[in-house]
Amino acid sequence: MMEEQRAGDSLAQRAYQHVWQGILTGRLRPGAVLSEAGLARSLGVSRTPVGEAIRKLADEGLLEQIPRFGTVVRSIAPEELVELCELQEAVESAAAARAAARRSADALLRIGQVCDLVDGLVGESKKADGGALTGATLRRFLAADLAFHTLVAGAGGNRRILREVREIGTLQMVFWLRVGRQDMATARSIHAGHVRILGALEHGDAEAARQEMGEHLRTGTRDAAQQAGGAREGGAEDALRGLPHGVLTELKGVDLPADLSLSVEKDVDGVF
């Protein structure tokens, strides 16, 4: 039974990597429709591991499963990227503080190695094309940046935060790969931020680590906002939409401001 389980996990991982690489390289573009049966045939596996891989990628925000239509590759709007950056700042600042307090020598070594890798990629790209990171260098740079952030989150010891950081970072990576370039000034700024964060971690200064990570990620949010080209809109009614039906029902019994009460009434009445 255990052998069968491991074999199934391996096949699901193979299917996951196949689709992920397709998204990463642009072979699977936003809006592309995926067929479980077709993927299973091309990989020589049953539909079960393919279905597991697709559900995992949907949970991570890379695919969307549309009832009575199928599974499509999601687009990632600049506005969504801004929201991801804001969430990232909140969770990763806390993770950096925890990592500084824990001060694991092994984690610090690995984080330092990734810092060196990022520095090398920036230097490599500067020699090849002083204006921007593109192509394979951009892919390696974004992967190294994601590795840095996941290592810091992992060093904080909170698995839920680590999961959030991985998923946010993956979506950001896909977004910037679709943009197709990262200007050199931004790349150097990212590396400099990594170095400052690492310094705070090495000194075991939790508050400095929190602040440095926050500033580093706020810079990323500004870059994302420039891509978005404007502020996002949305209010209380948008926030209430999508709450579980039981929560909305309970809210109906609370003395809420008139505009919120109307939103709750509409959301509850529209559930069924």
N, C-alpha and C positions, 0 to 999 in steps of 0.2 A: 504493500500500500504506500509506504514512504517513497519507494522508488518511482511509482507511478505519479505521485505528487510532485516529486522533483522534476520528472520528465515533463509534466504539464507546465510547471513554472518556467522551465527552460524554453519551451515552445512559445509560451506567452511573452517571455522576454525577447525572444527572437522576433516575434511579430511586432512588438512594441518598438524595438530598435529599427526595424525596417520602415515603419511609418514615420517615426521620429526623424530618421535620416532624410526621408523624402521631404518632410516639412522644412528641415534645417537647410537643405541644399536648394530648395525652391522647386524641386521636382513636383511636389504637391503644393499647388498654389491655393490661396484663399478662395473658398467656394467650390473647390474640387470635391466631388462626391466619391466616397469610398464604399466599395462593395465587400462585405465580409466574405461572401462566397468567392469572389474574384481574388481577394488577398489570400484566402486559404489555398486556392488552387495554385497561385503563383509561388507560394512558400512550401507547398507540399505538406500542409498540415490540415487538421480538422478545423471547423469553424469555432470550436470552443476556445482555444487559446487566442485566436484572432479577436473574438468577442471580448475576452478579458483585457487584451491590449487596448482595444478601442475604448472600453469603459475607463481605463486608467488615463488615457490621453484626454478623454472628455473631462474627467475629474480635474485634470491639470489645466484645462482651459484651452487646449490646442485643437480639439475637435468639438463639434456640436452635433448631438443626436436629435434630429427633428422628427417628431411622431408622424407616421404615415408618409414620410419622404425618404429619410435615410441619414447617413452620417456625412457631414461636410467638414472641410478644413476651415477653421475659424479665421476671420480677419481680426487684427488687433488694432483698434483705432488709437490715434495719438491721445485722445481724451482718456481712454482706458489706461494707457501707459502712465499718464499723470496720476491717476488714482492708485495704480500699483505702486508708484514711487512713494506716494504719501503713506500708504500702508507699510511699505518696506521701511521707511524711516522710523515709524513707531516701533515695529517689532525688532529691527536690527540694532537700534540704539540700545534697547534693553539687553539684547544678546551680547553686544560688545562689552557692556558693563559687567555682565555675568562672566564673560570670558576673561576679563582683566582680573576679576576677583579670584577665579579658579587658577589662572596662570599656569597652564599645563605646558611643560617644556616641550613635549612632543608636538602639541598643537602649534606652539609658537614657531618651532622649526619648520613645519610644513607651510604655515602662513608666510614665513619669510621666503621660502623657496618659490612660492607662487608670486610674491612681490618681485623677486628677481626675474621670473619668467615674463611678467608684464613689462618690466623695464627693458628686457631684451627685445620683446616684440615691438615696443615703441621705437627703439633704436633701429631695428631691422627695417621697419616701415619708413622711417625718416630717410634712410639711405636710398631706399627704392623709390619712394614718392613722398617728398617732404610735405605734401598737402593733406594727406588723409590715409587712414587704414582702409583697405578694401580687400575683397576676395578672400583667399585662404588666410592671410594675416589677420584680417578682421575676424574671421571665425575663431582663430586661435586666441586672439585678444579677448573676445567676448566670453569664450570658454574659460580662460584664465581668470577673468573678472568674476564670473559666476563661482569658480572654485574658491577664490578668496572669500567671498561673502558666505558661502556655505561652510567653509572651514571655521570662520569666526563664529557663525551661528552654532556649529557643532561643538566648538570649544566652550560655548555657554552652557551646554548640557541640558537644554530644553528641547525635546524632540518635536513638540508641536510647532515651536518657532522655527526649527530647522526645516520642517516640512513646508511651512509657509514661504521661507526664504528660497528654497529650491524651486517651488512652483512659480513664485513671482519672478525669480531670476530667469527661469526658462522662457516665460512669456516675453520678458524684456529682450532676451537674446534673439528670439525669433523676430521681434519687431525691428531691432536694429539691423539684423541680417536682411530683412526685406527693404529697409531704407538703403542698405548697400554700402554705406561708408560711415566712418567716424573721423571727424577732423582731428588733426594732430594736437591742437591746443587742448581739446577735450580729453584726448588720450593721456597727455602728459598730466593734466589736472587729476584724472582718475588715479594714475600711478602715485602722484604726490599725496593724494588722500589716503591711499593704502599705506604708504610709508608712515604717515602721521598716526594712523590707527594702530599699526603694528608697534610703534614706539610707545604708545599709551598702554598697550597690552603687556609689553615687555616690562614696563615699570610697575605693573599691577595697579594702575590708577583707573579705577572704575569710572569715576566721573569724567575724566579726560577722554576715556575711550567712548563713553556715551556721547560726549559733545563732538568729538572728531567724527564719529560715525554719522551723527545727525547732520553736521555740516557737509560732509562728503555726499550724503544722499540728497540733501537739499539742492546741491549743485546739479545732481542728476535730474531732480524734479524740474528745475528751471530749463534744462535742455529739452526735457520731454514737453514742457509747456510751449516752448518755441516751436516744436514740431506740431503741437496741437493748434497753434495759431490763434488762441483765444481762450477765454474762461469757459468753464462748464456751467450748465444750468441744472437746476433740480431743487426740490424742496421737500417739505414734510410729506406731501402726498406720494412722491416718488419713493421716499424712505419707507413708508408704510406698505407700499405695494410689494407683495411677495412674502409677507410675514405668514407664518402658519395660521391656518384657519382658527385653531383654538386660541391662539394669542389675540387675534383680531376680535374674536368673540368676547374674550375677557376685557379687552380695552373698551368695548361698548359700555361696560358698567362703570368706567372711570370718568370722573368729572374733568373732561378735556376742554381746551379752548374750542370755540365754535368751528374754526376751519379744520382742525384736526378731527373733531367729532364727525364732520361731514365726510372726511376722507375715509375714516374707519367704517362708517355706515356703507359707503359706496364699495369699499373693498370687500366687506363681509357679504354684502348682497350680491356681488359679482363673482363670488367664488364658485357657485354651482350653476 
